[in-house]
Amino acid sequence: MAAEQDPEGRAAARPLLTDLYQATMALGYWRAGRARDAAEFELFFRRCPFGGAFALAAGLRDCVRFLRAFRLRDADVQFLASVLPPDTDPAFFEHLRALDCSEVTVRALPEGSLAFPGVPLLQVSGPLLVVQLLETPLLCLVSYASLVATNAARLRLIAGPEKRLLEMGLRRAQGPDGGLTASTYSYLGGFDGSSNVLAGQLRGVPVAGTLAHSFVTSFSGSEVPPDPMLVPAAGEGPGVDLAAKAQVWLEHVCEPHPGERAAFVAYALAFPRAFQGLLDSYSVRRSGLPNFLAVALALGELGYRAVGVRLDSGDLLQQAQEIRKVFRAAAAQFQVPWLASVPIAVSNNIDEEALARLAQEGSEVNVIGIGTTAVTCPQQPSLGCVYKLVAVGGQPRMKLTEDPEKQTLPGSKAAFRLLGSDGSLLMDVLQLAEEPAPQAGQELRVWPPGAQEPCTVRPAQVEPLLRLCFQQGQLCEPLPSLAESRALVQLSLSQLSPEHRRLQSPAQYQVVLSERLQALVNSLHARASP
């Protein structure tokens, strides 16, 4: 299968972005004559992250790109030959050169879907050797993307629907790939945009950004702009010296830092329709705010409107309230109504606790930039996804271990979501693939985790969860756009009950087993018992 001509195909993950034991197992399968045995793996997680009751499925787009481009190049095979035993049969390496994903099938939760413990994010079936080689790259592509998207969704729930959230953590991210992934899936999870330009170019994430303190502090006030003239916004009339006009306005206020004013003038000349002031380079009240008002009012005379201010230190909530009072007073005094509602943006190591304070009722903060907390997920750095064998040659396989939490569920499975008459989520059901699907309005007997007896449920609606998305090297249907998956996130979260959606001590959502699946589990347990 020819690699997809997609600049992200090879960039998403390369075949050797893997663990060495995948290659050693591949050699073992091949040597045992089992390379082409039909096998199925499931990729899932065991616990919801951050102490919550939900996660979001993400990374599917990257997985599909990787699968379509999967091919071991000559350089890849040569490197594997250098790290495997020197007496390895050369025919094995010829087998590797011929590998692709043309016989691989993937069923998956749609990108942006709610996901719960034990429910597969991906089901991957195909020749045993190939689907084994896919384990580490797929885990890498899904785990972090899903973690970041879930983290972003939590932050959005805290902020509420009105606050604008910007991800700006590229400089804090774990490398360039981590930065691109974080920017992409923070947007999917509910952020409004990112500072990451590459995420905008490659993924279509809306990008935003203005200026840093270095721009402000680079000016001393003695600089003379090469062209300080700015024509009115309407395009009519002679140009006006913006620096001189800002100075006139400043005399109505006080005498703040001249370098800061020069920086604001320079930025306003470059972006008269998108002027935003960073107020805390020196002193917000004594310098930043007066300088911003002077330049904004000068622009206002020419028909332009400043688009906002930003704070990056101090008590952000209190400062925002004080700034809003000044804006309202200046708007009334100078007859410029738009000034009263100029957006106030804040940043500075904002975590969930700080975000809750900034989002409280009465807050004058409009835009919140989150960096480190968005990209590093400090509450939980890994989702802990696993990729487990569930069937070989059509026969179920189950991992039995002394740790019950690490036992797996055997067999090829289907998954369904049961909903109430009001559209609320009741539970997810895992069953064997050959079982008939649950029917709306019909009673269903299921086994909750750890239960000694089954219980019954009568769903008003039933939704199949896993969709066939990749077969014989091709997409089965077009993947939704990033924006469409982002909309699915918000729709999915709205279906969760408040008890499951709350972020602290939530009620746990149930994932149950069908009677036949539970019987298979019991049977395999009994066979393994001495």
C-alpha positions in Angstrom: 0.0 0.0 0.0 1.5 3.4 -1.0 1.9 5.9 1.8 -0.6 8.6 1.8 0.7 11.9 0.4 0.0 13.8 3.6 2.6 16.0 5.3 1.2 14.8 8.6 1.2 11.1 7.7 4.8 10.4 8.5 4.9 13.3 11.0 2.2 11.8 13.2 4.2 8.7 14.0 6.7 6.6 12.2 6.8 2.7 12.3 9.9 2.7 14.5 8.3 5.0 17.0 7.9 1.8 19.0 9.3 -0.4 21.7 12.0 -2.9 20.8 10.0 -5.8 22.2 7.4 -5.3 19.4 10.1 -6.2 16.9 11.4 -9.1 19.0 7.8 -10.5 19.3 7.4 -10.0 15.5 10.4 -12.2 14.9 9.0 -14.8 17.4 5.6 -14.9 15.6 7.3 -15.2 12.2 9.7 -17.9 13.4 6.7 -19.8 14.8 4.8 -19.6 11.6 2.1 -17.4 13.2 2.7 -14.1 11.5 -0.6 -14.2 9.6 -2.8 -15.6 12.3 -6.0 -13.5 12.6 -5.8 -11.5 15.8 -7.7 -8.7 17.6 -6.5 -6.2 20.1 -8.4 -3.6 22.1 -7.1 -0.3 23.3 -8.8 1.0 26.4 -8.1 2.6 29.8 -8.9 1.3 33.3 -9.7 4.5 35.3 -11.0 7.9 34.4 -8.4 10.6 34.7 -8.2 13.5 37.2 -10.5 11.7 39.7 -13.4 12.4 37.3 -16.1 10.2 35.9 -15.5 10.6 32.2 -12.8 10.8 29.5 -12.9 11.9 25.8 -11.8 9.7 23.0 -9.2 11.5 20.9 -6.3 10.8 18.5 -8.3 8.8 15.9 -7.4 11.1 13.1 -3.7 10.7 13.9 -4.1 6.9 14.1 -5.7 6.8 10.7 -2.9 8.9 9.2 -0.4 6.6 10.7 -2.1 3.4 9.5 -2.5 4.7 5.9 1.2 5.7 5.8 2.5 2.6 7.6 5.4 1.0 5.7 8.9 0.0 6.9 11.4 1.8 4.7 14.8 0.3 3.8 16.5 2.4 6.5 14.0 1.1 9.1 14.6 -2.5 8.2 18.4 -2.0 8.2 18.2 -0.5 11.7 16.1 -3.4 13.0 18.7 -5.8 11.5 21.4 -4.0 13.5 19.6 -4.5 16.8 18.2 -8.0 16.4 20.4 -11.1 16.7 23.0 -11.2 13.9 21.9 -14.7 12.9 18.3 -13.6 12.2 17.1 -15.2 9.0 17.3 -12.6 6.2 13.8 -13.8 5.0 12.3 -12.1 8.1 13.6 -8.7 7.0 12.1 -9.3 3.5 8.8 -10.1 5.3 9.0 -6.7 7.1 9.7 -4.8 3.9 6.4 -6.1 2.5 4.3 -5.1 5.5 1.5 -2.5 5.4 -2.0 -2.1 6.9 -4.0 -3.3 3.9 -5.4 -6.2 6.0 -6.0 -4.2 9.1 -9.5 -3.3 10.3 -10.2 -0.7 13.0 -13.4 0.0 14.9 -13.3 3.0 17.1 -15.2 5.4 19.3 -15.8 8.6 17.2 -13.4 11.4 17.9 -14.7 13.5 20.7 -17.0 10.8 22.2 -17.4 10.2 25.9 -15.3 7.2 26.9 -15.4 5.1 30.1 -13.2 2.5 31.7 -13.0 -0.8 29.9 -14.9 0.4 26.7 -12.5 0.1 23.8 -11.3 3.3 22.2 -10.0 1.2 19.3 -10.5 -2.4 18.2 -7.7 -3.4 15.9 -7.8 -6.7 14.0 -5.6 -8.2 11.3 -2.5 -10.4 10.9 -1.0 -11.1 14.3 2.5 -9.8 13.5 1.2 -6.5 12.0 -1.3 -5.6 14.7 1.3 -6.4 17.4 3.7 -3.9 15.8 0.9 -1.3 15.9 0.6 -1.4 19.7 3.1 1.2 20.9 2.4 3.8 18.2 -1.4 3.6 18.6 -1.0 3.9 22.4 1.2 6.9 22.0 -1.2 8.6 19.5 -4.4 7.9 21.6 -3.3 8.2 25.2 -2.0 11.7 25.3 -4.5 13.1 22.9 -7.4 11.7 25.0 -5.8 13.0 28.2 -5.3 16.5 26.9 -8.8 16.6 25.4 -10.3 15.5 28.7 -8.3 18.0 30.7 -9.4 20.8 28.3 -13.1 19.7 28.7 -12.7 19.9 32.5 -11.3 23.4 32.2 -14.1 24.4 29.9 -16.7 23.1 32.4 -15.1 25.2 35.1 -14.9 28.3 33.0 -18.5 28.0 31.7 -19.6 28.7 28.2 -19.1 32.5 28.1 -15.4 32.8 28.9 -13.0 32.6 26.0 -10.2 30.0 26.7 -6.9 30.2 24.8 -4.2 27.4 25.0 -0.8 29.0 25.1 1.5 26.3 26.5 3.8 25.5 23.6 6.8 26.8 25.4 6.0 24.5 28.4 5.1 21.4 26.3 7.0 18.1 26.3 8.7 18.7 23.0 7.3 19.8 19.6 5.1 16.8 19.1 3.6 17.2 22.5 3.1 20.8 21.8 1.2 20.2 18.6 -0.9 17.4 20.1 -1.7 19.6 23.1 -2.8 22.5 21.0 -4.9 20.3 18.7 -6.7 18.4 21.4 -7.1 21.3 23.8 -9.2 22.9 21.0 -11.1 19.6 20.5 -11.8 19.5 24.2 -13.4 23.0 24.3 -10.7 25.7 24.1 -11.4 28.5 21.6 -8.0 28.7 20.1 -4.2 28.4 20.6 -1.1 30.5 20.3 0.5 27.6 18.4 0.9 28.7 14.7 1.8 25.2 13.5 -1.5 23.9 15.0 -3.2 26.5 12.9 -1.4 25.6 9.7 -1.6 21.8 10.0 -4.8 21.3 12.0 -6.9 24.3 11.4 -6.9 25.4 15.1 -7.8 29.1 15.4 -4.7 31.0 16.5 -4.4 34.1 18.6 -1.7 36.2 20.1 -0.5 39.8 20.6 2.7 40.9 22.3 5.0 39.9 25.2 6.7 42.0 27.9 9.9 42.0 25.9 8.2 44.0 23.2 7.1 46.6 25.8 10.4 46.8 27.7 12.5 47.0 24.5 11.3 50.6 24.1 12.7 53.5 26.1 10.4 56.3 24.9 13.0 58.1 22.8 12.3 56.1 19.7 10.7 57.9 16.7 8.5 55.6 14.5 9.7 55.7 10.9 6.1 56.6 10.0 3.9 57.7 12.9 1.1 58.7 10.6 -2.2 56.7 10.8 -5.1 57.4 8.4 -8.6 57.3 9.9 -10.3 53.9 9.9 -12.9 55.2 7.3 -10.0 55.8 4.9 -10.9 59.5 4.5 -8.9 62.5 5.6 -5.3 63.1 6.2 -3.1 61.0 8.3 -2.6 61.8 12.0 0.6 61.5 14.1 -0.6 58.7 16.5 2.3 59.3 19.0 1.5 63.0 19.3 -2.2 62.3 19.7 -1.6 59.7 22.4 0.5 62.2 24.2 -2.3 64.7 24.2 -4.7 62.1 25.6 -2.2 61.2 28.2 -2.2 64.7 29.7 -5.7 64.0 30.8 -4.5 61.1 32.9 -1.0 61.1 34.4 2.7 60.7 33.3 3.4 56.9 33.0 6.4 55.1 31.6 7.4 56.7 28.2 8.9 53.5 26.8 5.7 51.6 27.4 3.7 54.3 25.7 6.1 54.1 22.7 5.7 50.3 22.6 1.9 50.7 22.6 2.1 53.3 19.8 4.3 51.1 17.7 2.0 48.1 18.2 -1.0 50.2 17.4 0.6 51.5 14.2 1.2 47.9 13.1 -2.3 46.7 14.2 -4.7 49.6 14.4 -7.7 47.3 14.1 -6.3 44.7 16.6 -4.6 46.9 19.3 -4.3 45.2 22.7 -2.3 46.4 25.6 -0.2 44.2 27.9 -0.6 46.3 31.1 1.8 44.8 33.7 5.3 45.4 32.4 5.8 48.2 34.9 2.7 49.1 37.0 -0.8 48.4 35.9 -2.4 51.4 37.6 0.4 54.0 37.3 1.6 53.1 33.8 0.1 50.3 31.8 -3.5 51.4 32.2 -3.0 55.1 31.5 -0.7 54.3 28.5 -3.3 52.0 27.1 -6.1 54.5 27.5 -4.1 57.2 25.8 -3.3 55.1 22.8 -6.8 53.5 22.7 -8.5 56.9 22.9 -6.2 58.3 20.2 -7.1 55.4 17.9 -10.8 55.9 18.8 -10.6 59.5 17.4 -9.5 58.0 14.1 -12.4 55.4 14.1 -10.5 52.4 15.4 -11.4 50.4 18.5 -8.9 48.6 20.8 -9.7 44.9 21.1 -8.5 44.3 24.7 -5.9 44.3 27.4 -4.0 41.5 29.1 -2.7 40.9 32.6 0.0 38.4 33.4 0.7 38.9 37.1 -0.8 39.9 40.5 -4.4 39.4 41.7 -5.9 38.9 38.3 -9.6 39.0 39.4 -9.2 42.1 41.5 -7.2 43.9 38.9 -9.8 43.1 36.2 -12.5 44.6 38.4 -10.5 47.8 38.9 -9.7 48.1 35.3 -13.3 47.6 34.3 -14.3 50.5 36.7 -11.7 52.7 35.0 -12.9 51.8 31.5 -16.5 52.6 32.4 -15.5 55.9 34.0 -13.4 56.9 30.9 -16.1 55.8 28.5 -18.6 58.1 30.3 -16.1 61.0 30.6 -14.9 61.0 27.1 -18.1 59.8 25.4 -16.7 56.6 24.0 -19.2 53.9 24.9 -17.3 51.0 23.4 -14.4 51.5 25.9 -16.6 50.3 28.7 -16.7 46.7 27.3 -13.1 46.3 26.1 -12.3 42.6 26.8 -9.9 41.9 29.6 -7.6 38.8 29.1 -5.5 37.2 31.8 -2.8 34.6 32.1 -0.2 33.4 34.6 0.0 29.7 35.6 -3.8 29.2 35.8 -4.9 25.9 37.2 -8.4 24.5 38.0 -8.6 26.3 41.3 -7.5 29.7 39.9 -9.8 29.2 36.9 -12.8 28.7 39.1 -12.1 32.0 40.9 -11.7 33.8 37.6 -15.0 32.4 36.3 -17.1 33.2 39.3 -20.1 35.3 39.1 -19.2 39.0 38.8 -15.8 38.4 37.3 -14.8 41.0 34.7 -12.4 38.6 33.0 -13.4 37.8 29.4 -10.5 35.8 28.1 -8.3 33.3 29.9 -5.0 32.0 28.6 -3.8 28.7 30.0 -0.4 27.2 29.3 1.3 24.8 31.6 -2.0 23.3 33.1 -3.4 22.7 29.6 -0.4 21.0 28.0 1.2 19.1 30.9 -1.9 17.9 32.7 -0.2 18.2 36.1 -3.0 16.4 38.1 -2.3 13.2 36.1 0.4 13.0 33.5 -0.8 9.8 31.8 -4.2 8.3 31.0 -2.7 4.8 31.3 -4.2 3.3 28.1 -3.4 -0.4 27.4 -3.6 -2.5 24.3 -4.6 -6.1 25.0 -5.0 -9.2 22.9 -8.6 -10.4 23.1 -8.8 -13.0 20.3 -6.6 -15.2 18.0 -8.0 -17.3 15.2 -11.5 -16.4 16.4 -10.8 -17.9 19.9 -11.1 -15.6 22.9 -7.9 -14.7 24.9 -7.9 -13.4 28.4 -5.1 -12.2 30.7 -5.5 -13.7 34.1 -3.3 -12.2 36.8 -3.1 -11.9 40.6 -4.2 -8.3 40.2 -7.9 -8.3 39.3 -7.8 -4.8 38.0 -5.3 -5.9 35.3 -7.4 -8.8 34.0 -8.8 -8.4 30.6 -12.2 -9.2 29.0 -12.0 -11.9 26.4 -13.4 -12.1 22.9 -14.4 -9.9 20.0 -16.9 -7.5 21.4 -19.5 -4.9 20.6 -20.3 -1.9 22.8 -23.6 0.0 23.3 -24.7 3.1 25.2 -28.1 2.9 26.9 -30.0 6.1 27.3 -33.1 7.1 29.2 -36.3 8.7 27.8 -34.9 12.2 28.4 -31.7 11.4 26.4 -29.6 11.1 29.6 -26.9 8.4 29.7 -27.7 5.3 31.8 -24.8 2.9 31.3 -22.5 1.3 28.6 -22.8 -2.4 27.8 -20.1 -4.7 26.6 -21.1 -7.9 24.9 -19.8 -10.5 22.5 -19.8 -9.4 18.9 -22.1 -12.3 17.9 -24.8 -11.4 20.4 -27.9 -9.5 19.1 -27.8 -5.8 19.9 -29.9 -4.5 22.8 -33.3 -3.1 21.7 -34.9 0.1 22.9 -37.8 -0.5 25.2 -36.9 -4.1 25.9 -35.6 -5.4 29.2 -32.0 -6.4 29.3 -30.1 -8.4 32.0 -26.6 -7.2 32.6 -23.8 -7.7 35.1 -22.4 -4.6 36.9 -18.7 -4.8 37.9 -18.1 -7.0 40.9 -21.8 -7.9 41.2 -22.9 -11.3 42.5 -26.2 -11.2 40.6 -27.3 -9.6 37.3 -29.7 -6.7 37.2 -32.2 -5.5 34.6 -32.5 -2.3 32.7 -35.0 -1.1 30.1 -33.3 1.6 27.9 -35.4 4.1 26.0 -32.6 4.5 23.4 -29.7 2.4 22.4 -26.6 3.7 20.6 -23.9 1.5 19.1 -20.5 2.9 20.2 -17.9 1.4 17.9 -17.9 2.4 14.3 -16.0 0.7 11.5 -13.6 3.4 10.3 -10.7 1.6 8.6 -10.7 -1.5 6.5 -8.2 -3.0 4.1 -6.0 0.1 4.2 -8.8 2.6 3.5 -11.2 4.9 5.3 -14.7 3.5 5.5 -16.2 7.0 5.8 -14.7 10.5 5.9 -13.5 11.5 9.3 -15.2 14.5 10.8 -13.3 17.8 10.9 -11.7 18.9 14.1 -14.4 21.5 14.5 -17.1 18.9 14.1 -15.4 16.6 16.7 -15.2 19.6 19.0 -18.9 20.2 18.7 -19.5 16.5 19.5 -17.6 16.9 22.7 -20.0 19.6 23.9 -23.0 17.6 22.8 -21.7 14.5 24.6 -21.0 16.4 27.8 -24.5 17.9 27.8 -25.9 14.3 28.0 -24.0 13.5 31.2 -25.9 13.9 34.4 -24.7 16.6 36.8 -23.6 13.8 39.2 -21.3 12.3 36.5 -20.2 15.7 35.1 -19.1 17.3 38.4 -15.3 17.4 38.7 -14.9 16.7 42.4 -16.1 13.3 43.9 -18.4 12.5 40.9 -20.7 9.5 40.8 -19.1 6.8 38.7 -20.7 5.9 35.4 -21.4 2.2 35.0 -19.9 -0.1 32.3 -21.7 -3.5 32.5 -21.3 -6.8 30.8 -23.9 -8.9 29.0 -24.8 -12.3 30.5 -23.0 -14.2 27.8 -19.8 -12.1 28.2 -19.9 -12.6 31.9 -20.4 -16.3 31.4 -17.3 -16.5 29.1 -15.3 -14.7 31.8 -16.4 -17.1 34.4 -15.6 -20.1 32.2 -12.1 -19.0 31.4 -11.5 -18.3 35.1 -12.7 -21.8 35.9 -10.4 -23.4 33.3 -7.4 -21.6 34.7 -8.1 -22.6 38.3 -6.0 -25.5 39.6 
